[in-house]
């Protein structure tokens, strides 16, 4: 699957990367990403996940060819 991250997540992962994953859903994917980079755990818990540009819940079923976007919370003024 192709993963794209933004903002603070670029401190932990490449902006875009391919991931060979057996994750069945977003929860399992998040766990795999934490194993890959434990320092990102707190940020990943607060992120929204989108598959093919549509926000999804943590139980969303993943496929190997999915394009996943991970968006951390943001603030502004």
VMD Tcl script that builds the backbone (N, CA, C; Angstrom):
set m [mol new atoms 231]
animate dup $m
set s [atomselect $m all]
$s set {name element resname resid chain x y z} {
  {N N UNK 1 A 0.831 -1.170 0.000}
  {CA C UNK 1 A 0.000 0.000 0.000}
  {C C UNK 1 A 0.881 1.240 0.000}
  {N N UNK 2 A 0.345 2.293 -0.572}
  {CA C UNK 2 A 1.066 3.559 -0.625}
  {C C UNK 2 A 0.554 4.433 0.511}
  {N N UNK 3 A 1.497 5.004 1.263}
  {CA C UNK 3 A 1.130 5.843 2.395}
  {C C UNK 3 A 1.732 7.221 2.209}
  {N N UNK 4 A 0.929 8.235 2.494}
  {CA C UNK 4 A 1.388 9.617 2.435}
  {C C UNK 4 A 1.083 10.266 3.784}
  {N N UNK 5 A 2.082 10.982 4.325}
  {CA C UNK 5 A 1.910 11.643 5.619}
  {C C UNK 5 A 2.151 13.141 5.474}
  {N N UNK 6 A 1.673 13.886 6.454}
  {CA C UNK 6 A 1.798 15.335 6.437}
  {C C UNK 6 A 2.295 15.850 7.783}
  {N N UNK 7 A 2.702 17.112 7.769}
  {CA C UNK 7 A 3.051 17.880 8.968}
  {C C UNK 7 A 4.059 17.132 9.840}
  {N N UNK 8 A 3.784 17.028 11.118}
  {CA C UNK 8 A 4.736 16.466 12.076}
  {C C UNK 8 A 5.086 15.006 11.770}
  {N N UNK 9 A 4.216 14.288 11.085}
  {CA C UNK 9 A 4.518 12.890 10.769}
  {C C UNK 9 A 5.723 12.746 9.848}
  {N N UNK 10 A 6.053 13.815 9.118}
  {CA C UNK 10 A 7.238 13.762 8.254}
  {C C UNK 10 A 8.521 13.729 9.078}
  {N N UNK 11 A 8.424 13.999 10.379}
  {CA C UNK 11 A 9.579 13.849 11.268}
  {C C UNK 11 A 9.856 12.376 11.564}
  {N N UNK 12 A 8.863 11.526 11.343}
  {CA C UNK 12 A 8.970 10.109 11.684}
  {C C UNK 12 A 8.995 9.179 10.478}
  {N N UNK 13 A 8.403 9.625 9.366}
  {CA C UNK 13 A 8.294 8.791 8.171}
  {C C UNK 13 A 8.610 9.632 6.940}
  {N N UNK 14 A 8.955 8.967 5.840}
  {CA C UNK 14 A 9.074 9.670 4.565}
  {C C UNK 14 A 7.699 10.226 4.200}
  {N N UNK 15 A 7.691 11.327 3.452}
  {CA C UNK 15 A 6.416 11.944 3.054}
  {C C UNK 15 A 5.524 10.953 2.314}
  {N N UNK 16 A 6.104 10.163 1.425}
  {CA C UNK 16 A 5.387 9.099 0.726}
  {C C UNK 16 A 6.236 7.843 0.784}
  {N N UNK 17 A 5.609 6.719 1.062}
  {CA C UNK 17 A 6.343 5.460 1.076}
  {C C UNK 17 A 5.402 4.295 0.802}
  {N N UNK 18 A 5.993 3.223 0.319}
  {CA C UNK 18 A 5.270 1.973 0.095}
  {C C UNK 18 A 5.446 1.106 1.333}
  {N N UNK 19 A 4.405 0.420 1.718}
  {CA C UNK 19 A 4.460 -0.440 2.887}
  {C C UNK 19 A 3.850 -1.789 2.538}
  {N N UNK 20 A 4.643 -2.833 2.701}
  {CA C UNK 20 A 4.119 -4.192 2.583}
  {C C UNK 20 A 3.468 -4.500 3.923}
  {N N UNK 21 A 2.177 -4.667 3.913}
  {CA C UNK 21 A 1.466 -4.815 5.174}
  {C C UNK 21 A 0.415 -5.906 5.082}
  {N N UNK 22 A 0.273 -6.634 6.174}
  {CA C UNK 22 A -0.800 -7.618 6.279}
  {C C UNK 22 A -1.945 -7.069 7.129}
  {N N UNK 23 A -1.896 -5.772 7.422}
  {CA C UNK 23 A -2.935 -5.148 8.241}
  {C C UNK 23 A -4.299 -5.310 7.576}
  {N N UNK 24 A -5.257 -5.735 8.375}
  {CA C UNK 24 A -6.609 -5.944 7.858}
  {C C UNK 24 A -7.458 -4.678 7.953}
  {N N UNK 25 A -7.049 -3.763 8.854}
  {CA C UNK 25 A -7.820 -2.535 9.035}
  {C C UNK 25 A -6.893 -1.414 9.515}
  {N N UNK 26 A -7.457 -0.239 9.716}
  {CA C UNK 26 A -6.664 0.924 10.107}
  {C C UNK 26 A -6.015 0.712 11.474}
  {N N UNK 27 A -6.706 0.098 12.399}
  {CA C UNK 27 A -6.135 -0.163 13.722}
  {C C UNK 27 A -4.864 -0.992 13.609}
  {N N UNK 28 A -4.892 -2.055 12.818}
  {CA C UNK 28 A -3.707 -2.899 12.645}
  {C C UNK 28 A -2.598 -2.150 11.913}
  {N N UNK 29 A -2.961 -1.319 10.956}
  {CA C UNK 29 A -1.962 -0.522 10.248}
  {C C UNK 29 A -1.278 0.434 11.218}
  {N N UNK 30 A -2.059 1.081 12.058}
  {CA C UNK 30 A -1.506 2.005 13.045}
  {C C UNK 30 A -0.523 1.265 13.962}
  {N N UNK 31 A -0.880 0.060 14.390}
  {CA C UNK 31 A 0.004 -0.745 15.235}
  {C C UNK 31 A 1.299 -1.072 14.508}
  {N N UNK 32 A 1.205 -1.401 13.232}
  {CA C UNK 32 A 2.399 -1.709 12.449}
  {C C UNK 32 A 3.295 -0.475 12.321}
  {N N UNK 33 A 2.704 0.681 12.109}
  {CA C UNK 33 A 3.490 1.909 11.994}
  {C C UNK 33 A 4.174 2.256 13.314}
  {N N UNK 34 A 3.506 1.993 14.427}
  {CA C UNK 34 A 4.115 2.235 15.740}
  {C C UNK 34 A 5.291 1.287 15.956}
  {N N UNK 35 A 5.164 0.044 15.525}
  {CA C UNK 35 A 6.291 -0.891 15.630}
  {C C UNK 35 A 7.473 -0.411 14.797}
  {N N UNK 36 A 7.176 0.180 13.658}
  {CA C UNK 36 A 8.210 0.689 12.766}
  {C C UNK 36 A 8.887 1.921 13.366}
  {N N UNK 37 A 8.121 2.759 14.053}
  {CA C UNK 37 A 8.667 3.969 14.654}
  {C C UNK 37 A 7.895 4.290 15.934}
  {N N UNK 38 A 8.321 3.715 17.071}
  {CA C UNK 38 A 7.605 3.900 18.337}
  {C C UNK 38 A 7.454 5.362 18.761}
  {N N UNK 39 A 8.369 6.209 18.348}
  {CA C UNK 39 A 8.291 7.622 18.734}
  {C C UNK 39 A 7.073 8.317 18.126}
  {N N UNK 40 A 6.488 7.746 17.099}
  {CA C UNK 40 A 5.331 8.348 16.435}
  {C C UNK 40 A 4.005 7.933 17.077}
  {N N UNK 41 A 4.043 7.092 18.090}
  {CA C UNK 41 A 2.820 6.515 18.663}
  {C C UNK 41 A 1.816 7.566 19.115}
  {N N UNK 42 A 2.261 8.555 19.871}
  {CA C UNK 42 A 1.327 9.560 20.395}
  {C C UNK 42 A 0.670 10.357 19.277}
  {N N UNK 43 A 1.432 10.709 18.265}
  {CA C UNK 43 A 0.879 11.471 17.148}
  {C C UNK 43 A -0.105 10.610 16.358}
  {N N UNK 44 A 0.268 9.361 16.084}
  {CA C UNK 44 A -0.605 8.486 15.298}
  {C C UNK 44 A -1.959 8.277 15.970}
  {N N UNK 45 A -1.993 8.276 17.292}
  {CA C UNK 45 A -3.259 8.094 18.002}
  {C C UNK 45 A -4.231 9.239 17.747}
  {N N UNK 46 A -3.713 10.403 17.382}
  {CA C UNK 46 A -4.551 11.582 17.168}
  {C C UNK 46 A -4.892 11.831 15.703}
  {N N UNK 47 A -4.339 11.029 14.813}
  {CA C UNK 47 A -4.464 11.274 13.370}
  {C C UNK 47 A -5.775 10.762 12.793}
  {N N UNK 48 A -6.147 11.366 11.665}
  {CA C UNK 48 A -7.238 10.871 10.828}
  {C C UNK 48 A -6.614 10.107 9.671}
  {N N UNK 49 A -7.263 9.042 9.260}
  {CA C UNK 49 A -6.793 8.228 8.148}
  {C C UNK 49 A -7.805 8.316 7.015}
  {N N UNK 50 A -7.282 8.465 5.804}
  {CA C UNK 50 A -8.131 8.483 4.615}
  {C C UNK 50 A -7.643 7.404 3.660}
  {N N UNK 51 A -8.562 6.749 3.003}
  {CA C UNK 51 A -8.245 5.753 1.983}
  {C C UNK 51 A -8.864 6.253 0.683}
  {N N UNK 52 A -8.015 6.412 -0.324}
  {CA C UNK 52 A -8.453 6.956 -1.614}
  {C C UNK 52 A -9.220 8.275 -1.419}
  {N N UNK 53 A -8.642 9.141 -0.575}
  {CA C UNK 53 A -9.152 10.504 -0.335}
  {C C UNK 53 A -10.485 10.573 0.400}
  {N N UNK 54 A -10.871 9.499 1.069}
  {CA C UNK 54 A -12.096 9.491 1.874}
  {C C UNK 54 A -11.723 9.115 3.303}
  {N N UNK 55 A -12.113 9.944 4.283}
  {CA C UNK 55 A -11.836 9.600 5.672}
  {C C UNK 55 A -12.548 8.303 6.043}
  {N N UNK 56 A -11.847 7.471 6.832}
  {CA C UNK 56 A -12.391 6.172 7.224}
  {C C UNK 56 A -12.233 5.975 8.727}
  {N N UNK 57 A -13.009 5.046 9.276}
  {CA C UNK 57 A -12.919 4.682 10.684}
  {C C UNK 57 A -11.821 3.647 10.887}
  {N N UNK 58 A -11.492 3.404 12.143}
  {CA C UNK 58 A -10.391 2.493 12.465}
  {C C UNK 58 A -10.669 1.043 12.086}
  {N N UNK 59 A -11.929 0.680 11.899}
  {CA C UNK 59 A -12.250 -0.701 11.524}
  {C C UNK 59 A -12.403 -0.878 10.011}
  {N N UNK 60 A -12.072 0.155 9.237}
  {CA C UNK 60 A -12.172 0.082 7.781}
  {C C UNK 60 A -11.263 -1.025 7.249}
  {N N UNK 61 A -11.782 -1.885 6.381}
  {CA C UNK 61 A -11.019 -2.998 5.817}
  {C C UNK 61 A -10.076 -2.498 4.730}
  {N N UNK 62 A -8.805 -2.865 4.859}
  {CA C UNK 62 A -7.771 -2.428 3.918}
  {C C UNK 62 A -7.490 -3.481 2.856}
  {N N UNK 63 A -7.026 -3.009 1.703}
  {CA C UNK 63 A -6.567 -3.858 0.612}
  {C C UNK 63 A -5.122 -3.491 0.293}
  {N N UNK 64 A -4.339 -4.434 -0.234}
  {CA C UNK 64 A -2.917 -4.177 -0.494}
  {C C UNK 64 A -2.647 -3.012 -1.442}
  {N N UNK 65 A -3.582 -2.677 -2.321}
  {CA C UNK 65 A -3.341 -1.608 -3.294}
  {C C UNK 65 A -3.929 -0.261 -2.862}
  {N N UNK 66 A -4.331 -0.127 -1.609}
  {CA C UNK 66 A -4.925 1.117 -1.130}
  {C C UNK 66 A -3.902 2.250 -1.066}
  {N N UNK 67 A -4.387 3.462 -1.319}
  {CA C UNK 67 A -3.618 4.686 -1.106}
  {C C UNK 67 A -4.134 5.303 0.185}
  {N N UNK 68 A -3.248 5.402 1.169}
  {CA C UNK 68 A -3.646 5.850 2.494}
  {C C UNK 68 A -2.974 7.181 2.801}
  {N N UNK 69 A -3.761 8.109 3.294}
  {CA C UNK 69 A -3.253 9.403 3.723}
  {C C UNK 69 A -3.463 9.502 5.223}
  {N N UNK 70 A -2.402 9.912 5.932}
  {CA C UNK 70 A -2.490 10.055 7.379}
  {C C UNK 70 A -2.329 11.537 7.702}
  {N N UNK 71 A -3.344 12.095 8.354}
  {CA C UNK 71 A -3.372 13.529 8.604}
  {C C UNK 71 A -3.407 13.786 10.109}
  {N N UNK 72 A -2.350 14.401 10.632}
  {CA C UNK 72 A -2.330 14.723 12.058}
  {C C UNK 72 A -3.223 15.925 12.353}
  {N N UNK 73 A -3.562 16.117 13.628}
  {CA C UNK 73 A -4.352 17.297 13.977}
  {C C UNK 73 A -3.546 18.558 13.681}
  {N N UNK 74 A -4.252 19.618 13.399}
  {CA C UNK 74 A -3.560 20.881 13.133}
  {C C UNK 74 A -4.231 21.992 13.919}
  {N N UNK 75 A -3.513 23.060 14.061}
  {CA C UNK 75 A -4.091 24.231 14.712}
  {C C UNK 75 A -3.647 25.452 13.938}
  {N N UNK 76 A -4.332 26.480 14.111}
  {CA C UNK 76 A -3.988 27.701 13.395}
  {C C UNK 76 A -4.713 28.877 14.010}
  {N N UNK 77 A -4.466 30.000 13.433}
  {CA C UNK 77 A -5.088 31.174 14.022}
  {C C UNK 77 A -5.726 32.036 12.983}
}
mol reanalyze $m
mol bondsrecalc $m
mol representation Tube
mol addrep $m
